[in-house]
């Protein structure tokens, strides 16, 4: 479990560093995005990963890793939007955005640790392609919940799905960066 925690933190450190750089370049313009727009952006990235996994020919020189990092960061933005609501403008400073980022990832990592305790790190025996499929499945669930204006009868909410998406993407990056 300690190895998992250290690997998780290393992946998130890389994602956070990119988030900082992009925030310095663009500010928090993403604050205007509605949840369905973020979901669609994540869906595009997951579809691209699946395409990369299935096709031998690549016409854009970017691999799965950068797309998984994008999935993590956009999912964290979605969690922030759920928590703070949508804004009409880029209304967070870098420091405020990082506090929100750290809060969202802290809760998400805690969820991962609890699930890993119960599942015994079963994800370590999964293939990256299976993790990609699970991300796509979660995104289709989120889209359905969004289409239902957030209403569910027995299912977890959108935030729990985004947290699972983050954790699956971290697991995929651990596989890609460290192997099994």
N, C-alpha and C positions, 0 to 999 in steps of 0.2 A: 504493500500500500504506500510506503514512503517513496519508493521509486516512481510509482504512478503520480503521486502528488508533485514530486520534483519535475517530472516530465510535463505534467499539466501546466505547472507554473512557467516552465521554459517556453512552451508554445504560446501561452497567454502573454508573456513578456514580449515576444516577437509581434504578436497581434496589436498589443498596446502601443508599441513603438511606432508601428505604421499608422495607427489611429492618431497619435500625437502629430506625426509629420503631416498627415492629410488635414488635420484640424488647423495646423499652422498655415497650410496652403489655402484652405477653403473656408476656414471658420466652421461654424456649426450649421451650415446651410441645410444639412439633412433634417434639421428640426422642423422644416415645413412639410416633410413627407408624411403622408397618411400611412397607416399600417399596411393596407393592400399594396401600396407602392413599394414598401420595403420587402414585403413577402414576394412580390414579383421579381424584385432585384435578386433576392436570395435564390428564388426558383431558377432564374436564368443561370446563375453561377452553378447550381447543382446540376442542371441539365448539361452545361458545358463539361463539367467533370465526368458525367456519365458518357458523354460523347467522346471525350479524351480516352476513357477507359475502353470504349468499344471500337474506336477507329485507329488504324495504324498511321494514317497521314494526318499531320498537324499543319495548319496554315498560319497559325499565330503562335509565336514563340513564348508561350506562357504555359506552365504546367498546372497540375492539380493543386500543388501547395498554395500558390497564390490565390486560387479560387476558394480553397477551404478557409484561408485567412479572411477573405472577403465575406464568406458566409458567417464566420464568427463575428466579425465587426458589424456587419449589417444586422445580425440578430441581436447584438448588444444594443445597437441603436433602437431597434424595435422595442426591446425591454424598457429602455429609457423613455420612449414615446408613450408606452403603456403607463409608466409611472408618472410622468410629468404632463402628459397630454401633448397634442400637436400645437406648434407655435406658428404664428404668421411670419416670423422672421428668425434669423440666427440669433438666439437670445441667450446663449450660454458662453461664458468665457472658457478658455482652455482648461483652467483649473476646475471650474464647475463641471464641465463635460467629463473630465478625468475622475472626479469624485463619483459621478453617476456611473461611469464605466466600471470603476472599481467595486461599487456597491452591487451592480448587476452581476459581475463576474464572481463576486464573493458568494452571492446567493446560489449561483449556478454551480460553482465548484462544490458547495456544501451539498447540493442535491446529488451531484455525481458521487461524492464520497458516501452518502447514505445508500445510494443504489448499488455502488460497488460493494459495499458491505453485504448487502442482501444477495447480489448476483455473483459475488466472488470474481469480479473482473472478467466475466465471460467474454467481454468485447475483445480481449486480447487474442482469442481464437477466431475472431471474425475476419473476413476479408475487407479490404478498403472498399471494394465494389458493393458489398452488402451494407456498409455504413452509408455509402452514397445513396443506395436505394431507400434506406430508412429515413434519411434526410428528405428525400423526395416525397416519401409517404407522409411524413410529418407536415411538409409544406402543403400537400393536397388537403390534409385535415385542417390546417390553418385557413386555407382558402375557403373551405366549406363553412367553417365557423364564422369567418368574415362575411360570407354571403348570407349567413343566418343572423347578421347583426350582433354577433357575439353570443347568441343564445345556444346553450347546450342542455341536453336532458340528463346525461350521465357522464359526460366526458370531461376531462381536464380542460382548463382554459387555454387561451392562446399563449399566455406567458409560459406555461409549463412546456408547451410544444417548442417554443423558441429556445428554452433552456435545454431541452433534449437535443435540438438541432446543434446548438453550440457544443454540447458534450460529444455528440457523434463526430462533429468536425474535428474537435481536439483529438479524439481517439484515432481518427484517420491520419491526422498529422503526426501523431506519436508513431503509428505504424510506418509511415513514409520516412520519418526522420530517424527513428531508432530501431525499426524492425519489431519483430514479436519479442 
